[in-house]
């Protein structure tokens, strides 16, 4: 059975805006990845891969919540991509007042709290899974 895709056109535009921002500031080519690889973008510079990126848009200020959540399947995918390629994976978030970036999975010295969570507004039990919460201070602000 195929799962529905909940990503909206607005979501795709927000992801592309973040990809464009990173590309311009860090001399990257950003490639939208196929859905089967679970993260949003692959970046290259000078014909060499430099990393994978998961993009999010949150309609609150950066420090509105103490933590940021990411589902287990995204973290597993990031772990697998890094294990297969040796390239890092990054989580990039656009809040109302800031942009931030951190590694996924979070680096070993970063305290992560695991819980059960996800989307509970779509009446889809497959939206719930183990989720990682790490402190917003883990994110480096992008200028």
ZADRENPA-736638 format. One record per residue (C-alpha): residue in one letter; z, x, y negated. Coordinates in steps of 0.2 Angstrom, whole numbers, always signed. Layout:
// ZADRENPA-736638
+--------+-------+-------+-------+
! residu !    up !  east ! north !
+--------+-------+-------+-------+
!      a !     Z !     X !     Y !
...
+--------+-------+-------+-------+
//
This chain:
// ZADRENPA-736638
+--------+-------+-------+-------+
! residu !    up !  east ! north !
+--------+-------+-------+-------+
!      x !    +0 !    +0 !    +0 !
!      x !    -5 !    +7 !   -17 !
!      x !    +8 !    +7 !   -31 !
!      x !    +4 !    -1 !   -48 !
!      x !    +1 !   +11 !   -62 !
!      x !   +12 !    +7 !   -77 !
!      x !    +6 !   +20 !   -89 !
!      x !    -1 !   +11 !  -104 !
!      x !   -15 !   +17 !  -116 !
!      x !    -1 !   +20 !  -129 !
!      x !    +7 !   +32 !  -116 !
!      x !    -9 !   +41 !  -113 !
!      x !   -12 !   +43 !  -132 !
!      x !    +6 !   +49 !  -135 !
!      x !    +4 !   +62 !  -120 !
!      x !   -13 !   +68 !  -128 !
!      x !    -5 !   +70 !  -145 !
!      x !    +9 !   +81 !  -138 !
!      x !    -4 !   +91 !  -128 !
!      x !   -15 !   +93 !  -143 !
!      x !    +1 !   +99 !  -153 !
!      x !    +5 !  +112 !  -140 !
!      x !   -13 !  +118 !  -138 !
!      x !   -15 !  +121 !  -157 !
!      x !    +1 !  +130 !  -159 !
!      x !    +0 !  +141 !  -143 !
!      x !   -18 !  +144 !  -141 !
!      x !   -19 !  +134 !  -125 !
!      x !   -32 !  +123 !  -116 !
!      x !   -24 !  +108 !  -109 !
!      x !   -31 !   +99 !   -94 !
!      x !   -26 !   +81 !   -89 !
!      x !   -20 !   +82 !   -71 !
!      x !   -25 !   +70 !   -58 !
!      x !   -11 !   +57 !   -54 !
!      x !    -9 !   +64 !   -36 !
!      x !    -1 !   +80 !   -44 !
!      x !   +12 !   +69 !   -53 !
!      x !   +14 !   +80 !   -69 !
!      x !    +3 !   +76 !   -84 !
!      x !    -6 !   +93 !   -90 !
!      x !   -11 !  +110 !   -84 !
!      x !   -12 !  +123 !   -97 !
!      x !   -23 !  +139 !   -98 !
!      x !   -25 !  +153 !  -110 !
!      x !   -39 !  +165 !  -109 !
!      x !   -45 !  +158 !   -93 !
!      x !   -28 !  +160 !   -84 !
!      x !   -16 !  +146 !   -80 !
!      x !    +1 !  +147 !   -89 !
!      x !   +10 !  +132 !   -84 !
!      x !   +12 !  +113 !   -80 !
!      x !   +18 !  +100 !   -92 !
!      x !   +26 !   +83 !   -91 !
!      x !   +25 !   +73 !  -107 !
!      x !   +36 !   +59 !  -114 !
!      x !   +38 !   +49 !  -130 !
!      x !   +55 !   +42 !  -134 !
!      x !   +57 !   +29 !  -148 !
!      x !   +74 !   +35 !  -153 !
!      x !   +80 !   +51 !  -162 !
!      x !   +83 !   +67 !  -152 !
!      x !  +102 !   +66 !  -152 !
!      x !  +103 !   +47 !  -150 !
!      x !  +108 !   +50 !  -132 !
!      x !  +117 !   +65 !  -125 !
!      x !  +106 !   +67 !  -110 !
!      x !   +88 !   +66 !  -105 !
!      x !   +83 !   +58 !   -88 !
!      x !   +69 !   +63 !   -76 !
!      x !   +65 !   +56 !   -59 !
!      x !   +67 !   +66 !   -43 !
!      x !   +49 !   +64 !   -39 !
!      x !   +44 !   +73 !   -55 !
!      x !   +57 !   +87 !   -52 !
!      x !   +51 !   +89 !   -34 !
!      x !   +33 !   +90 !   -40 !
!      x !   +37 !  +103 !   -53 !
!      x !   +47 !  +113 !   -40 !
!      x !   +32 !  +112 !   -28 !
!      x !   +19 !  +117 !   -41 !
!      x !   +29 !  +132 !   -46 !
!      x !   +32 !  +137 !   -28 !
!      x !   +13 !  +136 !   -25 !
!      x !    +7 !  +144 !   -40 !
!      x !   +21 !  +155 !   -48 !
!      x !   +18 !  +146 !   -64 !
!      x !   +32 !  +137 !   -74 !
!      x !   +33 !  +118 !   -77 !
!      x !   +39 !  +111 !   -94 !
!      x !   +46 !   +94 !  -100 !
!      x !   +40 !   +90 !  -117 !
!      x !   +48 !   +76 !  -127 !
!      x !   +43 !   +68 !  -143 !
!      x !   +57 !   +59 !  -151 !
!      x !   +56 !   +49 !  -168 !
!      x !   +63 !   +64 !  -177 !
!      x !   +59 !   +80 !  -167 !
!      x !   +49 !   +87 !  -152 !
!      x !   +58 !   +97 !  -138 !
!      x !   +54 !  +107 !  -123 !
!      x !   +63 !  +113 !  -108 !
!      x !   +59 !  +120 !   -90 !
!      x !   +58 !  +108 !   -75 !
!      x !   +67 !  +110 !   -64 !
!      x !   +81 !  +115 !   -76 !
!      x !   +86 !  +133 !   -75 !
!      x !  +101 !  +137 !   -64 !
!      x !  +113 !  +140 !   -78 !
!      x !  +110 !  +122 !   -85 !
!      x !  +122 !  +109 !   -80 !
!      x !  +113 !   +94 !   -72 !
!      x !  +121 !   +77 !   -67 !
!      x !  +112 !   +67 !   -53 !
!      x !  +113 !   +49 !   -52 !
!      x !  +103 !   +34 !   -46 !
!      x !   +92 !   +26 !   -59 !
!      x !   +75 !   +23 !   -66 !
!      x !   +66 !    +8 !   -73 !
!      x !   +75 !    -8 !   -69 !
!      x !   +64 !   -19 !   -81 !
!      x !   +49 !   -21 !   -70 !
!      x !   +56 !   -29 !   -54 !
!      x !   +49 !   -15 !   -44 !
!      x !   +62 !    -7 !   -32 !
!      x !   +51 !    +8 !   -30 !
!      x !   +55 !   +12 !   -48 !
!      x !   +73 !   +17 !   -43 !
!      x !   +77 !   +34 !   -36 !
!      x !   +88 !   +49 !   -39 !
!      x !   +87 !   +55 !   -57 !
!      x !   +93 !   +71 !   -65 !
!      x !  +101 !   +70 !   -82 !
!      x !  +103 !   +86 !   -92 !
!      x !  +110 !   +88 !  -110 !
!      x !   +99 !   +86 !  -125 !
!      x !  +104 !  +104 !  -131 !
!      x !   +95 !  +111 !  -116 !
!      x !   +79 !  +107 !  -126 !
!      x !   +72 !  +119 !  -138 !
!      x !   +66 !  +111 !  -153 !
!      x !   +47 !  +113 !  -157 !
!      x !   +43 !  +116 !  -175 !
+--------+-------+-------+-------+
//
